[in-house]
């Protein structure tokens, strides 16, 4: 991947309304309507109205 491609990918995904924290994380809808981001073995709950923000 060339420099800048990851940032472009993040912008495209965010513009599409999907929540991403990093290029290798996969956004998935959660049962309560929020989004969780699957990254490796970890599931990180995030606030889809504030991309990049984890829910407590």
Buried (B, 14 or more C-beta within 10 A) or exposed (E): EEEEEEEEBBEEBBEEEBBBBEEEBEBEEBEEEBBBBEBEEEEBBBBBEEBEEEBE
